Amino acid sequence: MMIRVLLSTVTMLALIATPLTLRADEDLIRITGTGKIAREKWTKLVTKAISDAQKVEKSDPFKAKDILQDMMRSVKNTSELVDDHRAELVRRLQTPLNRATSVANAREVEIVQKAEIDRPRKQGPKYTPPAGGGSSSVAKDFIGSAKGALDGNRAMVQQRQKNTQGVYLAMEKTPTYPTGDSPIAFPADWATRVAKRATGPVLTEKEKALLKTLNSVMTINYDNDKFRAVLDDLRVKTGLTIIVDEGSLEDAKVEYDDPVTFRGTKLNVRTVLKKVLGDKSLTYIIKEGCIQVMTPKKASEYLVTRSYPIGDLIQPDPRMMGFGPFIQQQMMMQNAYQLINLIQTTIDPTYWQANGGPGSITYFGPSQSIVVRASAEMHYQLGAPGMFGR
């Protein structure tokens, strides 16, 4: 009898434990699947929000800003995303949101200026005949009312003249081309502002030679050559030290025997490297004077943050000097974001977050500088002679 009870108990426990185990496995699969689905869903939503904002940015920057702000708020508050996915989407939204904010601020400045120009003349109080009284009291009241309207209008005209004189004075102080022997007049601190940008990244001789090689050209003809052979050929032809991260090869599921087909004449060495490695879901960084091959995800861990003063490049139009510090700050912010947009559309556009890459640029108003988070190679390009007017 005792043995039968024990067997029954064991059987019951097994029946109870089995569904629990299966349920745990099902929950794990469900959670994993939901996470992937959620990431795809929110990525599509963020991409659509950025696209919608870009469509209306010129005609209605305020609406574009609201679209991106709403999406940013939704991404930050949703419980469907894990922290890594949430941070990735926030970074994608940040740059277009900054740009939309800049355009909206500039539009607001235009509205304020137009309102100032189109402001109607102040009208005096409308005359209303008194209920009683003689003609003398009526005339006195009418004269007093007219005098009040004239005084108000005179004060407004004087203020407008004062503002206009301020604008003309600012224009006279604007740097102009010399006439005869007269020198160009620059602001007193102009040399200091320019000097802040004169110190680019200090490069070693080995790094200078590496960058010179990357900018050189070569002709290649790979036809189903093995990946290992291609890397060896690039090492020999360019003299570059190319180090491959073996863990990255495993992550990208790349074998040294995988075929490579790529032909080209007088191609930039940088272009050849990006093409050959990009086809294998790999990229490279410059570290310690060497080319180090790895996955884009791992390369993003080696980003360097650096600040670039741009105060002398974003000064507002001198004709805006008469509109006060608020308008000047808005104009400087607009100029800064125009510079950021110029960099992101002309210097390796696919590298920046606005276009799906890892690099980011943010304007920091208090120091009148841009903060760039990018690879060492990108910083070398940004700090090279000729950049930012150097």
Steps between C-alpha positions, in 0.01 A plus 500: 500500500778743594690423177186568293451839670862593437473403133184706464666799662806479274279467192295806603814708560637402159175601333506835680868569427481415130247773404697752707819416313325518165330824599837653597649401164198639318528825694869527410423448132209741517708769670788461255264517203314798642828688553599452136154595377497808726839612371386470137172674579662799676775527239232536231313756712817706555592482130149614402507785754834624364369477143174681589693773678735551206203538262347789698818653647525781243130587486417446870810447720286519814301196389823315412636576846178376665509175299855423611441606860191278524692205358796565732261507797333177387833319454622605843176400675419169330558181695531286186866590433812392682748770600743441210227521237346805670837682506560419133164648395546807721834567327334470160233753597730751671672649193184561290330636814788745552477606136121546514538700823755726331275559199201564728701751706611677182139516377396644835767769459362584155148527641618734777688717251204516263266587784736780602507637144128460431381621841209742435513853632354545845152650481378750753174449687193536283319830564160468658293816546410567862143452611471861603697827509564796274706534185808610695512178701443295184792677325724455804430128520557455127833688509613296802412174322683603182804611702517160671493323162774728361722450807466123473581504131797735552647268767466201270670684210789606725552142620496372143756761395718401793492134397574590138799712603628207706484271197680754279768550765557124520526482121762778499709297745475188285832376353524629142750483220759776522483805279835656421740461792232445769528160678219249555329553836445177697349459849751546782493129602504362145859372524418320825199326346697387198792383717269263686456304177867510406594202713403186309570144613871432547606214272805281523715451191361146468140628513576769240646237268196273558252774412704594194483137388123484552461806279719353223358307202548147374371261233365160605357196322363233732304218339382244756827542689507374856442757773838417659679550166328836449611624843857387431495675162380825660774474763767459233374770260428766762753416770222527760499289813159328492400310814184286496296442816428127496196537726347742252544244221302249707229757577468593130522132397790574265764246397844579360417278200188700407519640142548869420414654163580868447660690212593863466751748355655785697281443802565666833657250744242599760223415252653160421524409868143606573366307200692177565425500873145636463401208277594273792306708757830627638665840535828641630635755745837671532667412828864527600598576141342180365187400310296277730216301339189426707119510495324841493352427843842446652643798312231722658657426839817681390336833418682809627324816623658835419387863513560747213458877568304666218413836658649703216317296235146540632485871583157648412441745220618844625167645388336298780699677772216741567253223590653399834696201633214249467477542124880486469516172694230348280686606188825348634319175577354494150845558348647223718242245384553605139871426549417161657272416208776601257747263669253211508415535131851556361743302720423127471119546533428135584720525810266730700202405717268716289567255216514182707870505597669508844644854501322796660540880510334723760513879541587626850392862532681616817844434348394567139640166390392174342554172684591220258492133593672309222790274410860619521519508119197728478651735759820512295294603197306763695819638651699503179619831345219655297219382726284766672671773303856417617 
